[in-house]
Amino acid sequence: MRRSRLAPTVALVVTAAVVVPAVVNVLTGLLTPEWSLRWGLLLGGVLVAGVVVLVYFEHYRARPAGPEVAGPIKRVAISSAGDDTMQLFAVTENGSILERQYRQRRGWGAWTDVSVPGQPGYDVAATAPAHGRVDLLVADRAGGLWVRRRDRQGWREWDTIDGSTRLGPIIAVDIVHTGTSRLELYAVGEGYRLGHRWRRDGFPWSEWYDQTRINSRDVALTYRQGKPQCAVVDLDKRVWFRGDKEWLDLGRPPTGSAPVAISSLRGSSGHQEVFVVSESGEVSHRWKWHDDPWSEWYPMPSPDGVLVDIAAGTTSDGRLEIVGVDDHGGLWQRSFGEKVEWSDWRRVDAAVYGAAGRKLAP
Protein backbone atom coordinates (compact mmCIF):
# COMPACT_ATOMS: atom_id res chain seq x y z
CA MET A 1 0.00 0.00 0.00
CA ARG A 2 1.20 3.52 -0.75
CA ARG A 3 1.00 6.12 1.98
CA SER A 4 0.26 9.79 1.46
CA ARG A 5 3.34 12.02 1.51
CA LEU A 6 1.37 15.05 2.65
CA ALA A 7 1.87 14.82 6.44
CA PRO A 8 5.66 14.19 6.47
CA THR A 9 6.23 16.84 3.80
CA VAL A 10 4.29 19.49 5.71
CA ALA A 11 6.05 18.56 8.95
CA LEU A 12 9.45 18.90 7.29
CA VAL A 13 8.67 22.27 5.73
CA VAL A 14 7.10 23.66 8.92
CA THR A 15 10.19 22.63 10.88
CA ALA A 16 12.39 24.35 8.31
CA ALA A 17 10.16 27.45 8.45
CA VAL A 18 10.84 27.71 12.18
CA VAL A 19 14.50 26.63 12.39
CA VAL A 20 15.96 28.36 9.32
CA PRO A 21 14.65 31.87 10.12
CA ALA A 22 15.82 31.45 13.70
CA VAL A 23 19.36 30.54 12.62
CA VAL A 24 19.46 33.32 10.03
CA ASN A 25 18.13 35.75 12.60
CA VAL A 26 20.96 34.87 15.00
CA LEU A 27 23.71 35.11 12.37
CA THR A 28 22.48 38.37 10.87
CA GLY A 29 22.04 39.79 14.34
CA LEU A 30 25.71 39.28 15.01
CA LEU A 31 26.75 40.95 11.75
CA THR A 32 24.08 43.55 11.04
CA PRO A 33 21.50 43.96 13.82
CA GLU A 34 19.16 46.20 11.79
CA TRP A 35 18.73 43.45 9.13
CA SER A 36 18.07 40.67 11.64
CA LEU A 37 14.31 41.00 11.98
CA ARG A 38 13.85 41.86 8.32
CA TRP A 39 15.69 38.71 7.11
CA GLY A 40 13.83 36.53 9.58
CA LEU A 41 10.42 37.76 8.48
CA LEU A 42 11.32 37.47 4.78
CA LEU A 43 12.59 33.91 4.95
CA GLY A 44 9.76 32.88 7.25
CA GLY A 45 7.21 34.25 4.81
CA VAL A 46 8.84 32.46 1.85
CA LEU A 47 8.86 29.13 3.66
CA VAL A 48 5.26 29.50 4.86
CA ALA A 49 4.25 30.20 1.22
CA GLY A 50 6.14 27.04 0.28
CA VAL A 51 4.06 25.08 2.79
CA VAL A 52 0.85 26.40 1.21
CA VAL A 53 2.01 25.45 -2.31
CA LEU A 54 3.05 21.94 -1.22
CA VAL A 55 -0.24 21.38 0.58
CA TYR A 56 -2.12 22.34 -2.58
CA PHE A 57 -0.15 20.06 -4.88
CA GLU A 58 -0.10 17.13 -2.46
CA HIS A 59 -3.73 17.31 -1.45
CA TYR A 60 -5.50 18.55 -4.55
CA ARG A 61 -3.26 17.58 -7.43
CA ALA A 62 -1.38 14.46 -6.37
CA ARG A 63 -3.14 11.12 -6.32
CA PRO A 64 -4.20 10.00 -2.86
CA ALA A 65 -2.98 6.81 -1.22
CA GLY A 66 -4.20 3.56 -2.70
CA PRO A 67 -3.06 0.15 -3.93
CA GLU A 68 -0.37 -0.25 -6.54
CA VAL A 69 -1.12 -1.18 -10.14
CA ALA A 70 -3.56 -4.08 -10.27
CA GLY A 71 -1.62 -5.73 -13.10
CA PRO A 72 -2.40 -6.38 -16.78
CA ILE A 73 -5.98 -7.27 -17.70
CA LYS A 74 -6.59 -10.95 -18.49
CA ARG A 75 -10.37 -11.48 -18.87
CA VAL A 76 -13.26 -9.17 -19.74
CA ALA A 77 -17.07 -9.16 -19.61
CA ILE A 78 -19.77 -6.68 -20.66
CA SER A 79 -23.22 -5.96 -19.29
CA SER A 80 -25.59 -3.62 -21.12
CA ALA A 81 -29.25 -2.74 -20.78
CA GLY A 82 -29.58 -0.98 -24.15
CA ASP A 83 -29.71 2.49 -22.58
CA ASP A 84 -26.71 4.00 -24.45
CA THR A 85 -24.30 2.65 -21.84
CA MET A 86 -22.43 -0.54 -21.05
CA GLN A 87 -20.37 -1.74 -18.12
CA LEU A 88 -17.01 -3.37 -18.72
CA PHE A 89 -15.69 -5.73 -16.06
CA ALA A 90 -12.11 -6.98 -16.09
CA VAL A 91 -10.01 -9.51 -14.21
CA THR A 92 -6.38 -8.45 -13.76
CA GLU A 93 -3.25 -10.53 -13.39
CA ASN A 94 -3.36 -10.30 -9.60
CA GLY A 95 -7.05 -11.20 -9.46
CA SER A 96 -8.58 -7.76 -8.97
CA ILE A 97 -12.06 -7.18 -10.44
CA LEU A 98 -12.37 -3.77 -12.08
CA GLU A 99 -15.37 -1.95 -13.52
CA ARG A 100 -15.58 0.82 -16.09
CA GLN A 101 -18.55 2.45 -17.83
CA TYR A 102 -18.80 3.30 -21.51
CA ARG A 103 -21.31 5.90 -22.72
CA GLN A 104 -22.12 5.83 -26.40
CA ARG A 105 -21.82 9.60 -26.81
CA ARG A 106 -19.23 10.35 -24.11
CA GLY A 107 -16.72 7.51 -24.20
CA TRP A 108 -15.05 5.77 -21.28
CA GLY A 109 -15.18 6.68 -17.60
CA ALA A 110 -12.76 5.83 -14.80
CA TRP A 111 -11.99 2.40 -13.38
CA THR A 112 -13.34 1.39 -9.99
CA ASP A 113 -12.35 -1.65 -7.93
CA VAL A 114 -15.19 -4.11 -7.17
CA SER A 115 -13.02 -7.07 -6.14
CA VAL A 116 -14.13 -9.92 -3.90
CA PRO A 117 -12.36 -9.25 -0.56
CA GLY A 118 -9.54 -11.70 -0.03
CA GLN A 119 -10.48 -13.82 -3.07
CA PRO A 120 -8.49 -13.18 -6.28
CA GLY A 121 -10.70 -13.58 -9.34
CA TYR A 122 -10.17 -15.90 -12.31
CA ASP A 123 -13.18 -15.21 -14.57
CA VAL A 124 -16.00 -12.68 -14.55
CA ALA A 125 -19.48 -12.32 -16.05
CA ALA A 126 -22.26 -9.76 -15.74
CA THR A 127 -25.80 -9.09 -16.88
CA ALA A 128 -27.96 -5.94 -16.81
CA PRO A 129 -31.68 -6.75 -16.88
CA ALA A 130 -32.71 -3.09 -16.57
CA HIS A 131 -31.31 0.41 -16.30
CA GLY A 132 -29.56 0.87 -12.96
CA ARG A 133 -29.18 -2.83 -12.16
CA VAL A 134 -26.24 -5.17 -12.70
CA ASP A 135 -25.73 -8.75 -11.51
CA LEU A 136 -22.02 -9.58 -11.28
CA LEU A 137 -20.60 -13.12 -11.14
CA VAL A 138 -16.98 -13.98 -10.30
CA ALA A 139 -15.16 -17.32 -10.31
CA ASP A 140 -12.22 -17.10 -7.91
CA ARG A 141 -8.88 -18.87 -8.25
CA ALA A 142 -9.90 -21.56 -5.81
CA GLY A 143 -12.81 -22.48 -8.10
CA GLY A 144 -15.51 -20.84 -5.98
CA LEU A 145 -18.36 -18.64 -7.21
CA TRP A 146 -19.42 -15.22 -5.94
CA VAL A 147 -22.40 -13.10 -6.97
CA ARG A 148 -23.23 -9.48 -6.24
CA ARG A 149 -26.01 -7.10 -7.28
CA ARG A 150 -25.99 -3.37 -7.88
CA ASP A 151 -29.23 -1.41 -7.92
CA ARG A 152 -30.12 2.23 -7.45
CA GLN A 153 -28.94 2.07 -3.85
CA GLY A 154 -25.47 0.86 -4.88
CA TRP A 155 -23.60 -2.42 -4.58
CA ARG A 156 -24.88 -5.06 -2.18
CA GLU A 157 -22.64 -7.50 -0.30
CA TRP A 158 -21.04 -10.49 -2.00
CA ASP A 159 -22.82 -13.86 -1.70
CA THR A 160 -21.19 -17.23 -2.30
CA ILE A 161 -22.70 -19.92 -4.51
CA ASP A 162 -22.14 -23.57 -3.67
CA GLY A 163 -19.96 -25.36 -6.18
CA SER A 164 -20.65 -28.65 -7.92
CA THR A 165 -18.74 -31.80 -7.02
CA ARG A 166 -19.33 -33.04 -10.56
CA LEU A 167 -17.88 -29.92 -12.20
CA GLY A 168 -14.94 -29.42 -9.84
CA PRO A 169 -13.28 -25.97 -9.57
CA ILE A 170 -14.90 -23.48 -11.96
CA ILE A 171 -12.73 -22.13 -14.82
CA ALA A 172 -15.27 -20.24 -16.99
CA VAL A 173 -18.64 -18.65 -16.27
CA ASP A 174 -21.43 -16.60 -17.76
CA ILE A 175 -24.70 -15.26 -16.42
CA VAL A 176 -27.84 -13.81 -18.00
CA HIS A 177 -31.17 -12.42 -16.85
CA THR A 178 -33.87 -13.79 -19.12
CA GLY A 179 -36.30 -10.90 -18.66
CA THR A 180 -38.67 -12.95 -16.47
CA SER A 181 -37.05 -12.28 -13.04
CA ARG A 182 -34.99 -15.41 -13.62
CA LEU A 183 -31.19 -15.40 -13.43
CA GLU A 184 -29.37 -18.15 -15.34
CA LEU A 185 -25.82 -19.27 -14.53
CA TYR A 186 -23.67 -21.55 -16.68
CA ALA A 187 -20.20 -22.71 -15.64
CA VAL A 188 -17.37 -24.85 -17.01
CA GLY A 189 -15.49 -26.95 -14.47
CA GLU A 190 -11.86 -27.98 -14.38
CA GLY A 191 -12.88 -31.29 -15.98
CA TYR A 192 -14.35 -29.33 -18.95
CA ARG A 193 -17.94 -30.24 -18.09
CA LEU A 194 -20.73 -27.68 -18.42
CA GLY A 195 -23.15 -27.12 -15.55
CA HIS A 196 -26.21 -24.94 -15.06
CA ARG A 197 -28.32 -23.53 -12.23
CA TRP A 198 -30.79 -20.66 -11.84
CA ARG A 199 -32.83 -18.65 -9.39
CA ARG A 200 -35.77 -16.29 -9.39
CA ASP A 201 -35.60 -12.96 -7.61
CA GLY A 202 -36.17 -13.48 -3.90
CA PHE A 203 -35.61 -17.27 -4.04
CA PRO A 204 -32.54 -19.48 -3.48
CA TRP A 205 -30.46 -20.99 -6.26
CA SER A 206 -31.55 -24.27 -7.82
CA GLU A 207 -29.40 -27.38 -7.69
CA TRP A 208 -26.71 -27.92 -10.31
CA TYR A 209 -27.82 -29.55 -13.56
CA ASP A 210 -25.55 -31.18 -16.10
CA GLN A 211 -25.87 -29.74 -19.62
CA THR A 212 -24.44 -32.89 -21.29
CA ARG A 213 -21.64 -30.91 -22.93
CA ILE A 214 -18.19 -32.34 -22.25
CA ASN A 215 -14.82 -30.98 -23.37
CA SER A 216 -16.18 -27.44 -22.99
CA ARG A 217 -13.65 -24.64 -22.88
CA ASP A 218 -15.65 -21.41 -22.55
CA VAL A 219 -19.33 -20.43 -22.44
CA ALA A 220 -21.44 -17.41 -23.47
CA LEU A 221 -25.11 -16.62 -22.78
CA THR A 222 -27.91 -14.49 -24.18
CA TYR A 223 -31.67 -14.99 -23.98
CA ARG A 224 -34.68 -15.14 -26.27
CA GLN A 225 -38.36 -15.25 -25.35
CA GLY A 226 -37.53 -15.74 -21.67
CA LYS A 227 -35.15 -18.66 -22.26
CA PRO A 228 -31.33 -18.78 -22.10
CA GLN A 229 -29.37 -19.19 -25.32
CA CYS A 230 -26.03 -20.89 -24.68
CA ALA A 231 -22.92 -20.98 -26.90
CA VAL A 232 -19.86 -23.10 -26.09
CA VAL A 233 -16.41 -23.63 -27.58
CA ASP A 234 -14.98 -27.09 -27.01
CA LEU A 235 -11.58 -28.76 -27.07
CA ASP A 236 -12.25 -30.11 -30.57
CA LYS A 237 -12.19 -26.57 -32.05
CA ARG A 238 -15.96 -26.54 -32.57
CA VAL A 239 -18.68 -24.14 -31.45
CA TRP A 240 -22.03 -25.42 -30.16
CA PHE A 241 -25.27 -23.52 -29.60
CA ARG A 242 -28.41 -24.39 -27.67
CA GLY A 243 -31.64 -22.45 -27.43
CA ASP A 244 -34.80 -24.30 -26.41
CA LYS A 245 -33.94 -27.40 -28.43
CA GLU A 246 -31.00 -29.77 -28.80
CA TRP A 247 -27.40 -28.68 -29.16
CA LEU A 248 -26.59 -27.37 -32.65
CA ASP A 249 -23.11 -27.78 -34.10
CA LEU A 250 -21.97 -24.42 -35.50
CA GLY A 251 -18.75 -25.94 -36.78
CA ARG A 252 -15.22 -24.63 -36.67
CA PRO A 253 -14.39 -20.96 -37.24
CA PRO A 254 -12.29 -20.30 -40.37
CA THR A 255 -9.02 -19.95 -38.47
CA GLY A 256 -6.14 -22.35 -38.36
CA SER A 257 -6.03 -22.51 -34.57
CA ALA A 258 -8.49 -23.60 -31.91
CA PRO A 259 -11.02 -21.14 -30.45
CA VAL A 260 -10.24 -20.30 -26.84
CA ALA A 261 -12.81 -17.64 -25.91
CA ILE A 262 -16.40 -16.90 -26.88
CA SER A 263 -18.92 -14.13 -26.32
CA SER A 264 -22.42 -13.48 -27.60
CA LEU A 265 -24.94 -10.68 -27.73
CA ARG A 266 -28.64 -10.19 -28.13
CA GLY A 267 -29.61 -7.37 -30.45
CA SER A 268 -33.00 -6.08 -31.51
CA SER A 269 -35.62 -8.03 -33.48
CA GLY A 270 -34.42 -11.49 -32.54
CA HIS A 271 -30.80 -10.88 -33.47
CA GLN A 272 -28.23 -13.28 -31.96
CA GLU A 273 -24.50 -13.03 -32.69
CA VAL A 274 -21.50 -15.09 -31.55
CA PHE A 275 -17.86 -13.94 -31.48
CA VAL A 276 -14.90 -16.28 -31.07
CA VAL A 277 -11.19 -15.67 -30.47
CA SER A 278 -8.68 -18.30 -31.57
CA GLU A 279 -5.36 -19.29 -30.00
CA SER A 280 -3.59 -17.08 -32.56
CA GLY A 281 -5.77 -14.08 -31.64
CA GLU A 282 -8.01 -14.11 -34.74
CA VAL A 283 -11.67 -13.11 -34.40
CA SER A 284 -14.59 -14.77 -36.20
CA HIS A 285 -18.34 -14.27 -35.91
CA ARG A 286 -21.67 -15.52 -37.19
CA TRP A 287 -25.26 -14.49 -36.52
CA LYS A 288 -28.94 -15.28 -36.97
CA TRP A 289 -32.29 -13.48 -36.99
CA HIS A 290 -35.47 -14.87 -35.43
CA ASP A 291 -35.81 -18.51 -36.51
CA ASP A 292 -33.69 -18.10 -39.63
CA PRO A 293 -30.64 -20.32 -40.09
CA TRP A 294 -27.25 -19.19 -38.83
CA SER A 295 -25.01 -17.32 -41.23
CA GLU A 296 -21.65 -18.72 -42.24
CA TRP A 297 -18.56 -17.93 -40.20
CA TYR A 298 -16.92 -14.63 -41.16
CA PRO A 299 -13.43 -13.59 -40.10
CA MET A 300 -12.81 -10.13 -38.66
CA PRO A 301 -9.68 -8.04 -39.08
CA SER A 302 -7.41 -8.33 -36.05
CA PRO A 303 -6.07 -5.40 -34.02
CA ASP A 304 -2.35 -4.87 -33.56
CA GLY A 305 -2.35 -6.94 -30.39
CA VAL A 306 -2.98 -10.70 -30.20
CA LEU A 307 -6.38 -11.06 -28.53
CA VAL A 308 -6.85 -13.60 -25.73
CA ASP A 309 -10.42 -12.77 -24.66
CA ILE A 310 -13.45 -10.93 -26.01
CA ALA A 311 -16.74 -9.50 -24.73
CA ALA A 312 -19.76 -8.27 -26.68
CA GLY A 313 -22.79 -6.11 -25.90
CA THR A 314 -25.28 -3.56 -27.21
CA THR A 315 -25.53 0.06 -26.11
CA SER A 316 -28.70 0.94 -28.02
CA ASP A 317 -30.91 -0.31 -30.81
CA GLY A 318 -28.65 -1.27 -33.72
CA ARG A 319 -25.41 -0.33 -31.93
CA LEU A 320 -23.12 -3.29 -31.17
CA GLU A 321 -19.85 -3.13 -29.24
CA ILE A 322 -17.06 -5.66 -28.80
CA VAL A 323 -14.07 -5.27 -26.51
CA GLY A 324 -11.02 -7.51 -26.67
CA VAL A 325 -8.00 -7.86 -24.42
CA ASP A 326 -4.61 -8.68 -25.92
CA ASP A 327 -1.76 -10.77 -24.57
CA HIS A 328 -0.15 -7.68 -22.99
CA GLY A 329 -3.30 -6.61 -21.16
CA GLY A 330 -4.25 -3.93 -23.69
CA LEU A 331 -7.89 -3.24 -24.50
CA TRP A 332 -9.34 -2.86 -28.01
CA GLN A 333 -12.83 -1.78 -29.09
CA ARG A 334 -14.84 -2.13 -32.28
CA SER A 335 -18.34 -0.75 -32.93
CA PHE A 336 -21.18 -1.48 -35.33
CA GLY A 337 -23.87 1.11 -36.06
CA GLU A 338 -26.54 2.04 -38.56
CA LYS A 339 -24.50 4.76 -40.28
CA VAL A 340 -21.18 2.92 -40.27
CA GLU A 341 -20.92 -0.83 -40.21
CA TRP A 342 -17.98 -2.27 -38.30
CA SER A 343 -15.49 0.41 -37.33
CA ASP A 344 -11.76 -0.16 -37.22
CA TRP A 345 -10.30 -1.49 -34.01
CA ARG A 346 -9.28 1.33 -31.69
CA ARG A 347 -7.12 1.13 -28.62
CA VAL A 348 -8.86 1.79 -25.32
CA ASP A 349 -6.61 3.63 -22.90
CA ALA A 350 -6.36 1.28 -19.93
CA ALA A 351 -3.89 3.46 -17.98
CA VAL A 352 -6.52 5.45 -16.13
CA TYR A 353 -7.00 6.35 -12.51
CA GLY A 354 -10.10 5.62 -10.48
CA ALA A 355 -12.22 8.27 -8.84
CA ALA A 356 -10.20 7.91 -5.63
CA GLY A 357 -6.99 8.51 -7.53
CA ARG A 358 -5.80 4.92 -7.45
CA LYS A 359 -4.03 3.53 -10.48
CA LEU A 360 -6.12 0.46 -11.16
CA ALA A 361 -4.81 -0.80 -14.47
CA PRO A 362 -1.59 -0.34 -16.43
Summary of the structure (lengths in Angstrom):
residues: 362
radius of gyration: 27.0
end to end distance: 16.5
largest distance: 100.0
contacts: 1181
relative contact order: 0.11
helix: 15%
strand: 45%
